[in-house]
Amino acid sequence: MSEAVSMGDLEKAADKFDWSYEFSDDHRYWVAGDKQKKELAKMISDLLKQNPGDEKKIIVLLNKIQLKHYKSPGPIDVKKLVNYAKNAYK
């Protein structure tokens, strides 16, 4: 059995995530970024399974991290990422 995911784990992964990978002209960067996005989504899904009430906390955390990398809202809609995570890993 794998270890439970924590908010700290998600924060570390999100901080390393390339939030702008979708704009890359290099397909290798896009593929790597898409893989990271799916890993983030899996972590989000696991966290929500542990505590479904944490959805707002997760959204706030991811928005905060994305804003750390961008001065305005970043290229990824965090709410859509969380909804994707909820549906992709049922």
C-alpha positions in Angstrom: 0.0 0.0 0.0 1.3 3.4 -0.9 1.8 6.2 1.6 -0.9 8.8 2.0 -0.4 12.1 0.1 -0.2 15.2 2.2 -0.9 18.9 1.4 2.9 19.4 1.8 3.6 16.8 -0.9 1.1 18.5 -3.2 2.7 21.9 -2.4 6.2 20.6 -3.3 5.0 19.0 -6.5 3.0 22.1 -7.6 6.0 24.3 -6.9 8.2 22.2 -9.2 5.4 22.0 -11.9 6.0 23.8 -15.2 2.7 25.9 -15.2 3.4 27.1 -18.7 4.2 23.8 -20.4 1.1 24.0 -22.6 2.7 27.0 -24.4 6.0 25.1 -25.3 7.0 24.8 -28.9 9.1 21.8 -28.0 6.9 18.7 -27.9 9.3 17.0 -25.3 8.5 19.8 -22.8 4.8 19.5 -23.5 4.9 15.7 -23.0 6.8 16.1 -19.7 4.5 18.9 -18.5 1.4 16.9 -19.3 2.9 13.9 -17.4 3.5 16.2 -14.4 -0.1 17.6 -14.7 -1.5 14.0 -14.5 0.7 13.3 -11.5 -0.6 16.5 -9.8 -4.1 15.4 -10.6 -3.6 12.0 -9.1 -2.2 13.6 -5.9 -5.3 15.9 -5.8 -7.6 13.0 -6.3 -5.9 11.1 -3.5 -6.1 14.1 -1.1 -9.8 14.5 -1.9 -10.5 10.8 -1.2 -8.8 11.3 2.2 -10.7 14.4 2.9 -13.4 15.6 0.5 -13.7 18.9 2.4 -10.2 20.0 1.4 -11.2 21.0 -2.2 -11.2 24.7 -1.4 -7.9 24.5 0.5 -6.4 22.7 -2.5 -7.6 25.4 -5.0 -6.3 28.2 -2.8 -2.9 26.4 -2.4 -2.5 25.8 -6.1 -3.6 29.3 -7.0 -1.1 30.7 -4.5 1.7 28.6 -6.0 0.8 29.5 -9.6 0.8 33.2 -8.6 4.2 32.8 -7.2 5.4 31.9 -10.7 3.2 34.4 -12.5 2.3 38.0 -11.5 -1.2 37.5 -12.7 -3.4 34.4 -12.9 -1.4 31.7 -14.6 -2.2 29.7 -17.7 -3.8 26.8 -16.0 -7.3 27.0 -14.5 -6.9 25.4 -11.1 -10.6 24.7 -10.7 -10.6 22.8 -13.9 -7.5 20.8 -12.8 -9.3 19.9 -9.5 -12.4 18.9 -11.4 -10.3 16.8 -13.8 -8.6 15.1 -10.8 -12.0 14.3 -9.2 -13.3 12.7 -12.4 -10.2 11.0 -13.8 -9.2 9.0 -10.8 -12.6 7.7 -9.4 
